[in-house]
């Protein structure tokens, strides 16, 4: 059982929904990013999504694109991202970390080396948005064999014919993308999301967590009420981009987690 599996089992036993927070590793710099990540569990974050900076983030909107560029400009790399996770693990051995990014940096490092290093650094799961199920032999299956969850995205365009293929080798949880388009582009609507979550849950026993378009405590609560939890990324990254003090960023995160946990 991974930390992700254990976390969702504990939440289910408590009758609570999950709150997942996305942070770009190295934004605005390594030390500040690490300080924020270390503060997330106390702000109510159940699972940390750690963004891997990449030059061509096709699924991300302007806010997260800019965060990735700031991180890259500051010298952030795949190795430094793993170093950040390792530093976090020195004081927290229970909060799950999902590394979210694109395949190119992983491919460049070499899958076997990457998986060994990611596991050693304390990474629990991967979301690699540009590897479809047809490429499962590339990273998904080796990751699962190495003890890492491989989390797949389902979207409003994932129809009943496609869904079983998407779910086939997914583990940890299913990430439902609430809108068509890029991160931060539109607001999620619980009335639209609810039926889609129910459709996915009818096909899997995995938790279904909803992300994209969630930017307020009220929205976090509304989405969590029709799913197993909510993910917020762009709204948090926007606070960091404004240069808000770490304490204020974490206070904002706490309002969002309170919203999800009250669902």
PyMOL commands that set and color helices and strands:
alter all, ss='L'
color gray80, all
select helices_A, chain A and resi 3-14+30-43+62-73+78-89+103-109+111-121+133-135+140-145+160-167+190-201+217-225+234-241+246-261
alter helices_A, ss='H'
color red, helices_A
select strands_A, chain A and resi 18-24+47-51+96-101+125-128+149-150+153-155+173-177+207-211+229-232
alter strands_A, ss='S'
color yellow, strands_A
deselect
rebuild
show_as cartoon
